[in-house]
Amino acid sequence: MAIRYSVDIHKAIEVLLYVANQVPDTYNALKVIYFADKHHLGEYGRLIYGDDYVAMRLGPVPSLAYDIVKKMRGDGASWLTLPKSPDFSVEGNNIVPNRTPELDLLSESDIESLNKAIEQYGKMSFGELRDISHKDEAFRAVDEKDIMSLELIAQSLPNGDEVLEYLRNG
């Protein structure tokens, strides 16, 4: 039985703004979100805003966050209706925030995990991030363009058995 969770589009926008204020490159920002979510899942038993992750050619991608970026860039995600303006633009490869994130929508643990991922991965080059994300067990367990299930991501954590038990019985 697949473990289900709900996605919070409002929180996804705030996470994008939070990360982009320090890591503007779209590719790097999306990888930071993945690694922040993995950390948060391992430490607190939940994803930050409940995104699905897709194994794309260049590594794991948070599906909703990427759709929001594409919508703002004007090259996709026409199906997506945003609840409000995300208050950022996309210029070239960079996400350009037009406001600070609403921190009251992010928990202390969300911010801690985002900061940890920004510090660890935010300044890495494209190649370094690609190589690290391609070594990720959850990414390697699925075919390109497949969803990386929450179970696979949890199993790839050092405390994966405990996390899976928590998610199943939570």
N, C-alpha and C positions, 0 to 999 in steps of 0.2 A: 504494500500500500504506500503510495506516494505521500510524503508529508506536504501539507498545504500551508500557505501563508498568504497574507494579503499585501498588495503593493500600495504605497502611499505616494501619489504623484506630487502632492504639495511638498512633502519631505524630500522627494527626489530632486525637485528644483532647488531647494535650499542646500542640499548636499552638493549639487553641481556648482552653485554659487560659492559655497564655502571652499571647495577644492580649487576652483578656477581662480579665486583670489590669490592663491599661492602657486598653483600649477596650471597655467593658462592653456598649454598645449592639449588639444582634445584627446589625442592618443594617451598621453601620460596621465591626464586627469581621469580618464575611464579606467586605466589600470590601477591608479591609486584607489579608486572607489572599490574595485574588486578586492584588492589586498586589505583595505579597511574592513570590508564586509567579512572576509575570511577571519580576520583577527576578532571582530566583534562576535561572530558566530562561535568561535572557539572559547572566548572569554565569557560571553553573556547568553549564549544559546539562541540568538536571533540575528537576523540580518538587519541592517540599519533602516532600510525603508522597504524591503521585501522584493527587490528586483530579481528577475530571472537573468541568468548568465548564459550566453551563447558562445560556443567555441568557434570563433572566427579565425580566418587565416593567420591573423597577427596576434592571436591570443584571446583570452576571455574578455567578453564585452557585456557590460550591464545593459540589457535590452532597452528598458524604458529610458534610462539616461541617454543612451545613444539616439533613440527616437526623438527625444526632446531636442537634442543638439541638431539632428538632421532637420527637424521642423523649423528651428530658428535659423538654420543655414539656408533653408528654402529648397532643399533637394530630396525631400522624402517625408515619410511619416504623415502623409496627407490625412490619414485616418484618425490621427491623434488630435483630440480636442483638449487644449490646455485650460485648466481652471482659471488661470489668470496669466498675465504676461510674466514670463520667467525673469524679465528684467536683465537679460544679457543678450549680446549679439555674438555672432561667430564671424570672425574676420580671418580669412585664410584658414590656418589650422588652430587658431586660438579662440578660446571662449573668453569674451570680454564682459565681465560683470558691470552692470550699471547701478548696482546697489550692494549693500552688504547683506549677507543672509540673515533671515529671521532666526536667531539662535534659540528662541523659545520653542521652536519646532524640533530642535535637536537635543537629545539627552546628553548628560555628562559623559556617558559611556560612548555615545555616537561620536562626540567631539574628540574624546580620548583616542578612539580607534582611527578616526580620520587624521588626527595630528600624527599619530604613530606612522601611518602609511605615508603621509606627506613627507615626514622626516626621512623615512627609510627609502622610499621609491620616487619621491617628487623630483629629484634632481638627476635621476638616471637618464642616460641617453635612450633613444628609441631602441637601438640594438640591445642594450642591456635589459630593458624591460621586456622586449620580445623574447629574449633568451630565457629569462627567469620565468615568464608566464608560460612558455612552451614546455618547461620542465614540471609544471604544476600537474599533480596526479589527476585531479578532476578534469582538467583540460585534456590530458592525454587519454582519458578513458572513453571519450566520445568522438564521433566523427565531426568533421567540419560542418558548421551551421546547425549542429544539434544543441539542444538545451543541456546545460550542465546541471543536473538535478541537485536539489539541496542535500540529498543523501550523499551524492558523490563528493560534493564540496566538504560536507561534514566528515566523511570517511578520510579525506586527504589531510585532516588536521591531526596533530600529534595526540590529541585527546578525543579522536573521532568516535570511538565506541561510547564514551561518556556523553558526548554531544548528541549522538544518535538516540541514545537511551532517553535523554532529556527531551528531545524533540518528539519522540514517540509517546512519551508518558506525561510530558510537560504540564 
